[in-house]
Amino acid sequence: MNWESLIPLILFIIIIFCVGIWSGGYLKKSTSFAQDYFLGGRSLGGFVLAMTMTATYGSASSFIGGPGTAYNQGLGWVLLAMSQVATGYFVLMILGKKFAVVTRRYNALTMVDFLKQRYQSKWVVILSAVSIIIFLFSAMAAQWIGGARLIESLIGIEYTTALFIFAVSVLIYVTVGGFRAVALTDAIQGSVMFVGTLILLIAVIIAGGGIPNIIADLTAENPNLITPFGADGSLTPTYVSSFWILVGVGVVALPQIAIRAMSYKSSQSMHRAIIIGTIVVGVIMLNMHLIGVFARPILPGIEVGDRVMPLIALEVMPNWLAGIVLAAPMAAIMSTVDSLLLLVSSTIVKDVYLNYVKPTASDQRVKRLSITITAILGVIVFIMALNPPDLIIWLNLFAFGGLEAAFIWPIVLGLYWSKGNKYGALGSMVAGVGLYILSDSFFPQPFGLHSVVMPIVVSFFVYIAASLATQKKTV
Amino acid sequence: MKKEHVKIANREALIGVGLVIFNFVWWFAFAYGLGSKDPQEYTYVFGLPAWFFYSCVVGFIIMAVLVTIVVKKFFVAIPFDEEVEE
């Protein structure tokens, strides 16, 4: 065990704890528990909003492999990752003020609430709730496994023990503190990611003998590493560009991101968040992936991509500093897991229970139920992560693309096109998810594009066509 | 939502679309415009291949500056809580 780098990590977890519990104190005085627990009372300021978006999103991107893939592919993968800069401004500008006003008018606390009020259809609600629960639950389990693996490789304890530490720390602050705790801890985690990747990048550049030296080493190994086309030339411009849909503009439709776009206090906080968010996302993405590429000449031959970050940090920095910096990837995973956990729990309590099981439940009852469901979910995920079923792994592959294909048009057109109706929404959700799973399983990369692109295009036309065809019915 | 507020919201969404298109074109043009040559012929800026420097580093800085200017100059603050009208 490596105590010198372990102590900063433990300190980091303790700080996160305290913040979580401190925000729990605020909940005790709450007059509207559901709104405060699931949405932080719509009171986020600019900085916290920017950070919580970045941090939640920051490891949504780890499903495309992050620094580990950059290590194997070279600068082409950094180029691909930079498509994510767009999320920094795009999400908040598109959902923007309209979403903020409309969700307040509807008194919506979740994305499904918004869809329910907008389309007035039981089926839209059920279908959305089911897809959120299934896809995000799997995504969460996968992140959970990643978090435990990271702790395992860092401090050399067993996978199960690592998983336990990880699960308990996340569970406590989410259960006690709700959305506000998640947002505040995200702000800390986002800052750690920002500073941590910056320090590490500088240390890596120094260890590699300067950028020109590192680039020369890479060219000597394989000139393709410094081209935009990837180590074996397989990253075509079409394929890389289609990531602008998957990890760039499509992110608008991820429920864990959209919910944040209804949680802020005022226009001013939104404006600040757009500026801060763009800068922070860009810096983190650029640094994190460049670290991956630059690590290659310094530490050749790392086989498991996920280990690139921990290994390079321990290599180029003193242990205690590595411990601080390594809190960064851990922060990224924790901040994704916590928001997913809360989102799945809100879908169950708010969208299913309060809509269909017992709409008249008292505030006290909602409170107990929310906390219990959050805790139970956490425990189930923990058990699943101990011995992950294949179904979970399989579903996780579709999680982000599937949610984007399902929700992008019902949300965006629902906001900006008054003729859109429930038939359009239902049609586009079914077409989007169905086609995405089919396409990914049977003809991946149609026309050289990522398999999420076609379903998004098709579901757009389905939404428009179905809405127009049924105009008379809904009048 | 008041009419002028709807207008503001719609305009800002369109600005978002415009920015993302500009961002994409800049990113694509420099990456593949300068990067499609043989690596032997690459030029370098601060040690990084020129395509990467202009596309990813300069591109990002330009977007950060552009977003800041656009938000400060063109975005209008509106209240989110509507007065209930009968």
Interface residues (C-beta under 8 A of the other chain):
Chain A: L75 V78 L79 M82 S83 V85 A86 G88 Y89 F90 M93 I94 G96 K97 K98 A100 V101 V102 R104 R105 G210 I211 P212 N213 I214 I215 T219 P223 N224 I226 T227 P228 F229 P237 S241 W244 G248 V249 S266 S267 Q268 H271 I274 I275 T278 I279 G282 L286 Y416
Chain B: M1 H5 V6 I8 A9 N10 E12 A13 I15 G16 V17 L19 V20 N23 F24 W27 F28 A31 Y32 G35 S36 P39 Q40 Y42 Y44 F46 G47 L48 P49 W51 F52 S55 C56 V57 G59 F60 M63 A64 V67 T68 V71 K72 F75 V76 A77 I78 P79 F80 D81 E82
